[in-house]
Amino acid sequence: LRRITLSIDTLDAIAYRRLSGDRGEVGEVFAAIDAATRAGFSSLKLNSVIMRGVNDAHVLDMVDHFRGSGHVLRFIEYMDVGTCNEWRQDLVVTSAELRERIAARWPLRALPANYGGEVAQRWAFADDGGEIGFISSVSEPFCGDCSRARLSADGRLYTCLFSNDGHDLLGPLRAGASDAELSALIAAVWSSRDDRYSEIRGSTDTSQRRHVEMYEIGG
């Protein structure tokens, strides 16, 4: 294990409880951050999904709290993943808007990507207060450069968060497929993928499309 990513959408206890469907407390996240830090993970990735009128007023407080901590706060545009979150375009706060808000208080400078296909755009505080990231799959789709896949608990490979179905790996595995055969199967699936949902969002091709639920693929 080389990296840990946690989710924290607000520092406010009441708002956090509401966003978690009354199933979590923000204090538990802080305890997890402290435990991970003590275990030697000095730089965590902290993902935060921002929704207009829900937690966007908390953004500057979050930045202020984690600046200089060594952890990397990453703001994620609110996405229509799955079918349970009642997504609406007007609730999306774009990365560009968030950067403008943050930079008005703490000037930022762009950083290069760590590797090809990195989903987060990296920025640094001009005063050396650390790094911050933005994941902009709604306003700035990166389908062509995406290198992410997910494996569900029932052994299906999903090549996109917005997939409506996965590719069976459990069947071949239980039938005795070798590591080489599984690798070839995964390579064939990946090389033939044509996922570009974020690029065509809102078109007639996507209006009736079923999305896999995030809880099915470890989201």
C-alpha positions in Angstrom: 0.0 0.0 0.0 1.6 3.2 -1.2 -1.3 5.7 -1.1 -4.5 6.3 0.7 -7.4 8.4 -0.6 -10.2 9.6 1.7 -13.4 11.5 1.0 -14.4 14.6 2.9 -17.0 16.9 1.4 -17.2 19.5 4.2 -15.8 20.3 7.6 -19.2 21.1 9.0 -20.6 18.3 11.2 -24.2 18.9 10.4 -23.7 19.3 6.7 -21.5 16.2 6.7 -24.1 14.1 8.4 -26.7 15.3 5.9 -24.5 14.5 2.9 -23.7 11.1 4.2 -27.4 10.2 4.6 -27.0 10.2 8.4 -24.5 7.4 8.1 -21.3 9.1 9.0 -19.6 11.8 11.1 -16.9 14.1 10.0 -15.0 13.4 13.2 -14.6 9.8 11.9 -12.8 11.2 8.8 -10.5 13.3 10.9 -9.7 10.3 13.1 -8.9 8.3 9.9 -6.6 11.1 8.7 -4.8 11.1 12.0 -4.5 7.3 12.0 -3.1 7.2 8.5 -0.6 10.0 9.3 0.6 8.1 12.3 1.0 5.0 10.2 3.4 6.9 7.9 1.1 8.3 5.2 2.2 11.9 5.4 0.5 12.9 2.1 -3.1 11.7 1.7 -5.4 12.4 -1.2 -8.6 14.0 0.2 -11.4 14.0 -2.4 -14.3 16.5 -2.1 -17.4 16.6 -4.3 -18.8 20.1 -4.4 -22.5 20.9 -5.1 -23.9 24.4 -5.5 -26.0 25.5 -2.6 -25.1 22.4 -0.6 -21.4 22.6 0.3 -19.8 25.1 -2.1 -19.8 27.8 0.7 -17.5 25.5 2.7 -14.7 25.3 0.1 -12.5 28.1 1.4 -12.7 26.8 4.9 -11.6 23.4 3.7 -8.7 24.8 1.8 -7.7 26.9 4.8 -7.8 23.8 7.0 -5.7 21.5 4.8 -3.2 24.1 3.4 0.3 23.3 4.7 -0.8 19.9 6.1 1.1 17.9 3.4 -2.2 16.4 2.3 -3.6 17.1 -1.2 -7.2 18.3 -1.3 -8.9 17.5 -4.6 -12.2 19.1 -5.7 -14.3 16.9 -7.9 -17.1 18.2 -10.1 -20.5 16.7 -9.1 -21.1 13.9 -11.6 -24.2 11.9 -12.7 -22.7 8.6 -11.6 -25.3 5.9 -11.0 -29.0 6.7 -10.7 -29.4 7.5 -7.0 -28.0 11.0 -6.6 -30.7 13.0 -8.5 -28.0 14.8 -10.4 -28.7 18.2 -12.0 -26.4 20.3 -14.2 -27.2 23.5 -12.2 -25.8 21.9 -9.0 -22.3 21.5 -10.7 -19.7 24.0 -9.6 -17.0 23.9 -12.2 -13.3 23.6 -11.4 -12.7 26.9 -13.2 -15.1 28.6 -10.8 -13.6 27.0 -7.8 -10.0 27.9 -8.9 -11.1 31.5 -9.3 -12.6 31.6 -5.8 -9.6 30.0 -4.2 -7.0 32.0 -6.2 -8.7 35.3 -5.1 -7.5 34.5 -1.6 -4.5 32.3 -2.2 -2.8 32.7 -5.6 -2.2 29.5 -7.5 0.2 28.3 -10.1 -0.3 25.3 -12.4 1.8 22.2 -12.0 2.6 19.6 -14.6 0.9 16.2 -14.5 2.7 13.4 -12.7 2.0 11.0 -15.5 0.0 10.7 -18.7 -3.7 10.3 -18.2 -3.7 11.8 -14.7 -7.3 12.7 -14.0 -6.6 15.6 -11.6 -5.2 18.9 -12.7 -2.5 19.9 -10.2 -2.0 23.4 -8.8 0.3 24.7 -6.1 -0.2 27.6 -3.8 2.1 30.4 -4.8 3.3 30.8 -1.2 4.4 27.2 -1.0 1.4 26.2 1.0 1.1 22.9 -0.7 -0.8 21.4 -3.6 -4.4 21.3 -4.6 -6.2 19.3 -7.3 -9.3 19.6 -9.5 -11.1 16.8 -11.3 -13.2 18.2 -14.1 -15.0 15.4 -15.9 -18.2 17.5 -16.4 -16.7 20.8 -17.7 -13.4 19.5 -19.2 -13.9 15.8 -20.1 -10.7 13.7 -20.4 -12.2 10.5 -21.9 -9.4 10.2 -24.5 -6.6 10.2 -21.9 -8.4 8.2 -19.3 -6.5 5.1 -18.1 -8.8 4.0 -15.2 -10.7 0.8 -14.9 -12.6 -0.7 -12.0 -13.2 -4.3 -10.9 -16.5 -5.1 -9.1 -16.9 -7.5 -6.3 -18.7 -10.0 -8.6 -15.7 -10.0 -11.0 -16.8 -7.6 -13.8 -14.4 -5.1 -15.3 -15.7 -1.6 -15.9 -13.8 0.6 -18.2 -15.7 3.8 -17.3 -17.5 5.2 -14.2 -20.5 5.8 -16.5 -20.6 2.2 -17.9 -23.9 0.5 -18.0 -22.3 -3.0 -18.0 -19.0 -4.7 -17.2 -17.0 -7.5 -18.7 -16.9 -10.8 -17.0 -13.6 -11.9 -15.6 -14.9 -14.2 -12.9 -16.2 -16.7 -15.3 -12.8 -17.2 -17.1 -11.0 -17.2 -13.8 -13.1 -20.0 -12.4 -12.8 -21.9 -15.6 -9.1 -22.0 -15.0 -7.8 -19.1 -17.2 -4.1 -18.5 -16.6 -2.7 -15.1 -15.6 -1.5 -14.6 -19.2 -5.0 -15.4 -20.6 -6.6 -13.0 -18.1 -4.1 -10.3 -19.1 -4.9 -10.8 -22.7 -8.6 -10.7 -22.1 -8.2 -7.4 -20.1 -6.0 -6.0 -22.9 -8.6 -6.9 -25.5 -11.4 -5.2 -23.5 -9.4 -2.1 -23.0 -8.1 -1.8 -26.5 -11.7 -2.0 -27.9 -13.2 0.5 -25.4 -15.1 3.4 -26.8 -16.2 5.1 -23.6 -16.8 8.8 -24.0 -19.9 9.5 -21.8 -18.6 12.8 -20.4 -18.0 14.1 -23.9 -21.6 13.4 -25.0 -23.4 14.0 -21.7 -26.9 15.4 -22.4 -27.2 14.1 -25.9 -30.1 11.9 -27.0 -27.7 8.9 -26.8 -27.3 9.3 -23.1 -30.8 10.4 -22.0 -32.1 6.9 -21.3 -28.8 5.2 -20.5 -28.5 3.1 -17.3 -25.4 3.8 -15.2 -23.7 1.3 -13.0 -24.1 2.4 -9.3 -20.9 3.5 -7.5 -21.5 1.1 -4.7 -21.3 -1.7 -7.2 -17.7 -0.8 -8.3 -16.1 0.5 -5.1 -16.9 4.1 -5.5 
